[in-house]
Amino acid sequence: MNEIKEMTQTEKVFDMLSKNTFVCGVSFQQEYIPTYAQRISELNAKNSDYIITGQKCSMPNHSHKGNVFMYSMVRKEVGSDQISFF
């Protein structure tokens, strides 16, 4: 019987970032990833092909009372120090 393997939190964070231009921190929390900032830090430390950056959330229809960040992932250009958005 084939067993379906559930994604780790780090895999979920990567998947969400790869499918969206920006992901609000609240979206990670809604996916039951309370330590998303740590998962992002781990991804940045182990993956030299991508850079994940954050900035204060300015997404439409988001009115956070605190300093909630939104995150984006960009791919580094091969053989250069430049990055490209995808």
N, C-alpha and C positions, 0 to 999 in steps of 0.2 A: 504494500500500500504506500502511495506517495504521501509524504508528510509535508504540509505547507509550512515553510519556515517564516516566522514573523521577523520583520526588519528590526534591527537595533535602533535605538534612539538616534545614534549618529547617522545611520543609513537613512532614517526618516528625514532628518534635518537636511542632508545632502539632496535627497529626492525633492523635498519641498523647494529648496533653493534653485535646483536645476530646472524646475517647471515654472517658476515665477520670476519676474523681474525684481520684485521686492517682496519680502515676507515680514509681516509685523510680528513682533515678539509675542503678542497675544495669540496669534495663529499657532505658534509652537505650543503654547500653554493649552490651547483647545485640543491639541493632539496628544495631550498628556506627556509633554516633554518639559517639565518644570526647570530643568537644568540646561536649557538650550544654549545659553551663553558658553557653558563649559564644552558642550558638544561642538560648537562653532570654533572655539579655541583649539580643540583637538583636531578638527578638520584642517584648520590653517597650519597647524604644526606638522601634520603628516602628509599633506598633499601640496606638492610644489607646482601643480598644473593650474590651480585655482587660488583666488584670493577672495575671502569673504569679508566684506566691510559693513559697517553699521552707521546709521545716522538717525537723528531724532525722527520719529514717525510723523510723516506728513501725508499719509495716504488719505484719499477722499473718504469721507464718512467715518473717519476715525477721530475721536475727540477724547484723548487720554488725559486724565488728571495728572499723572506722573510723567516722568521721563521714560517713555517707552520707545525703544528703538525699532527700526525696520532694517532688514539685512538684505544684501544682494551679493551674488557670487559672480565673479568675472573670471574668464579664462586668460591665462598668460599666453602671449604669442610665443610660439616655439622659436627658440634661438634669439630672443630679444628680451628687453626688460619691459616692453610694452604689454598692456593688457587689452583685451577686447571684451565688450559686453555681448552676451548672446541671448 
